């Protein structure tokens, strides 16, 4: 019996390349099997048909993102460092960005109605909860004010990450480095950071 997550991941990575290079209609389960060097029965064990394999890719990428965010949240870093790591994780280039771009394009051009019951709201809420916990950590650490609107800040951060990562992914721009991620984060920190003692003294003069 097949029961190996590494095999499943190998199938998904091969499928991403095939869909990206040949499109949905031009890709067969046989081609994917040849690409990853395993038998067709092994692929059908994990994915009964091409449609579910296609949907499985979306689920796989989403789970990877979620796991990455959880690892950042559970690290021993301070709140500001965690937010910076989240920004960097979204801006890191995919090793096969061109192929991934073609794959995403094939989702919209294949004309195939896939029954992907993908819960976008659940994914968004999960991201919200992680960032909320990190912001609360920052408040507890004395880095962020206690009167900030956490919901507005969360929406702003997620919106910024989505826009930056989308524009970066679909362009030939070089990878966004730590300096740029730090600059983006500063736009938020300067709005929620506690006033320094010098500024407070000046305000009372």
BAVEX-332109 format. One record per residue (C-alpha): residue number from 0; residue in one letter; x, y negated, z. Coordinates in steps of 0.1 Angstrom, whole numbers. Each point is the difference from the previous one (the first is absolute). Layout:
NUM_A_X_Y_Z $
...
% end
This chain:
0_X_0_0_0 $
1_X_11_-35_-7 $
2_X_0_-24_30 $
3_X_29_-24_-4 $
4_X_-3_-38_2 $
5_X_33_-3_-19 $
6_X_-15_19_-29 $
7_X_-31_-22_1 $
8_X_21_-31_-1 $
9_X_21_14_-28 $
10_X_-32_6_-20 $
11_X_-12_-36_7 $
12_X_33_-16_-10 $
13_X_1_20_-33 $
14_X_-36_-9_-7 $
15_X_6_-37_6 $
16_X_28_1_-27 $
17_X_-22_20_-24 $
18_X_-30_-23_4 $
19_X_22_-30_-3 $
20_X_18_12_-31 $
21_X_-29_17_-18 $
22_X_-32_-15_15 $
23_X_-28_19_16 $
24_X_-13_16_-32 $
25_X_34_9_-13 $
26_X_10_19_32 $
27_X_-8_36_7 $
28_X_4_22_30 $
29_X_24_21_-20 $
30_X_23_-30_-7 $
31_X_0_-9_36 $
32_X_9_36_10 $
33_X_29_-1_-25 $
34_X_11_-34_13 $
35_X_3_11_36 $
36_X_12_35_-8 $
37_X_-27_19_17 $
38_X_-28_23_-11 $
39_X_-35_-11_-11 $
40_X_-16_21_28 $
41_X_20_-20_25 $
42_X_-14_-32_-13 $
43_X_-35_13_0 $
44_X_4_11_36 $
45_X_5_-36_11 $
46_X_-21_-17_-27 $
47_X_-29_19_-17 $
48_X_0_-23_-30 $
49_X_16_-30_-16 $
50_X_-25_-24_14 $
51_X_7_10_36 $
52_X_37_-2_-6 $
53_X_-5_-35_-12 $
54_X_-20_-8_31 $
55_X_26_18_21 $
56_X_27_-25_-11 $
57_X_-20_-29_13 $
58_X_-5_17_33 $
59_X_37_10_2 $
60_X_12_-36_-6 $
61_X_-25_-13_26 $
62_X_11_25_26 $
63_X_36_-9_-6 $
64_X_-8_-37_6 $
65_X_-19_8_31 $
66_X_27_22_14 $
67_X_26_-27_-7 $
68_X_-21_-26_19 $
69_X_-5_23_29 $
70_X_38_6_3 $
71_X_7_-37_0 $
72_X_-27_-7_27 $
73_X_15_28_22 $
74_X_36_-12_-3 $
75_X_18_-16_28 $
76_X_4_-34_-18 $
77_X_-17_-32_11 $
78_X_-31_-13_-16 $
79_X_17_-24_-24 $
80_X_24_27_-12 $
81_X_-29_24_-6 $
82_X_-20_-25_-21 $
83_X_32_-6_-20 $
84_X_4_37_-6 $
85_X_-36_3_-11 $
86_X_6_-28_-26 $
87_X_32_17_-12 $
88_X_-17_34_-3 $
89_X_-26_-15_-24 $
90_X_27_-18_-20 $
91_X_23_29_-5 $
92_X_2_11_-37 $
93_X_-12_34_-10 $
94_X_28_22_-14 $
95_X_-21_3_-33 $
96_X_-18_-33_-1 $
97_X_-6_1_-37 $
98_X_-15_35_1 $
99_X_-22_-10_30 $
100_X_-12_-31_-18 $
101_X_-10_22_-30 $
102_X_-17_24_24 $
103_X_-21_-27_16 $
104_X_-8_-14_-35 $
105_X_-12_35_-10 $
106_X_-25_-1_29 $
107_X_-18_-29_-17 $
108_X_4_11_-36 $
109_X_-7_37_2 $
110_X_-38_-4_-1 $
111_X_-3_29_24 $
112_X_-25_-3_27 $
113_X_17_16_30 $
114_X_-19_9_31 $
115_X_26_-15_23 $
116_X_-18_-7_32 $
117_X_28_-23_11 $
118_X_-9_-20_31 $
119_X_16_-34_-6 $
120_X_-17_-14_31 $
121_X_15_27_22 $
122_X_35_-7_-14 $
123_X_-4_-37_5 $
124_X_-12_4_35 $
125_X_29_23_8 $
126_X_24_-27_-12 $
127_X_-18_-26_20 $
128_X_2_21_32 $
129_X_38_5_-4 $
130_X_7_-37_-6 $
131_X_-24_-10_28 $
132_X_19_22_24 $
133_X_33_-16_-11 $
134_X_-14_-35_4 $
135_X_-12_9_35 $
136_X_35_12_8 $
137_X_13_-34_-11 $
138_X_-25_-17_23 $
139_X_11_22_29 $
140_X_36_-7_-8 $
141_X_-7_-38_1 $
142_X_9_-4_-37 $
143_X_-35_-9_-12 $
144_X_-26_-23_15 $
145_X_-29_16_19 $
146_X_-26_-22_-17 $
147_X_7_10_-36 $
148_X_-27_14_-22 $
149_X_13_35_-5 $
150_X_-25_10_-27 $
151_X_9_-30_-21 $
152_X_37_7_4 $
153_X_-5_37_-9 $
154_X_-19_-9_-32 $
155_X_27_-26_-9 $
156_X_28_25_4 $
157_X_-17_28_-19 $
158_X_-11_-23_-28 $
159_X_35_-14_-3 $
160_X_15_35_-1 $
161_X_-24_12_-26 $
162_X_6_-30_-23 $
163_X_38_1_3 $
164_X_2_38_-5 $
165_X_-25_-1_-29 $
166_X_19_-28_-18 $
167_X_34_17_7 $
168_X_-12_34_-11 $
169_X_-14_-11_-34 $
170_X_30_-21_-9 $
171_X_37_5_-6 $
172_X_9_-21_30 $
173_X_29_12_22 $
174_X_-8_16_33 $
175_X_-11_-24_27 $
176_X_27_-1_26 $
177_X_0_-4_38 $
178_X_6_-38_-4 $
179_X_-32_-4_-21 $
180_X_-20_22_24 $
181_X_13_-21_29 $
182_X_-10_-32_-18 $
183_X_-36_13_-6 $
184_X_-3_10_36 $
185_X_12_-34_12 $
186_X_-30_-16_-17 $
187_X_-21_19_25 $
188_X_22_-1_30 $
189_X_4_-38_-1 $
190_X_-38_-1_2 $
191_X_-4_24_29 $
192_X_34_-4_18 $
193_X_0_-16_34 $
194_X_13_-36_1 $
195_X_36_-4_12 $
196_X_6_-18_33 $
197_X_16_-29_-19 $
198_X_-31_-5_-22 $
199_X_-23_1_31 $
200_X_22_-26_17 $
201_X_-2_-23_-30 $
202_X_-38_4_-2 $
203_X_-2_-14_36 $
204_X_22_-30_-7 $
% end
